[in-house]
């Protein structure tokens, strides 16, 4: 289990495994103070305007998965990016109120499944909260971590949690790449794109 994930879980009072280092709690960074807007203070941004403007940035779509019991964990994630070549790092952002993130943190590992143009329904299934998101979903274990590698995705990246940083109401999760690969047949259809609240695909 990655020590950074253990420190995060302990900082929010979540249980961790007995194998966690005894010194992790002492080095846990304090949670940042979250301040509400005062009555005499204008809110910095209107949330609806924020979403509308940022929605103009088109992105790919991923499903982040992790092994777990009794079933694996996973959620749809638009905010994913490559970070570093040496060492090989990627990053994704997740809301601090996410109920899936603590399960990924406990696993200490994750797999990034990059979705293809025809996988909008698969994405929607992982975007909902609660329930068994893996019901009827085909997958195999990723080679390095055992995290679910979803069937027919154009590309996958198998990672160990390297660091976790706070970013306002989200967490910035950095993963070190242990293995990765592509499926040329699945990649032929192109990527699943997300833009202004809807899915799209590249024109031929």
Protein Blocks (a to p, Z undefined) as FASTA:
>chain_A
ZZklmmmmmmnopacdfkbcfklmmmpccddddddddfklccfbdfklmmmmmmmpccdd
ddddddddfbdcddddfbgcdfbfbdcdddddddfkbcklmmmmmnopacdddddfklmm
mmmmmmpggjjfkgopacdddfklopacdehiabdcddddfbdcdehjaccdddddfbdc
ddfklmmnopaddeehiacdddZZ
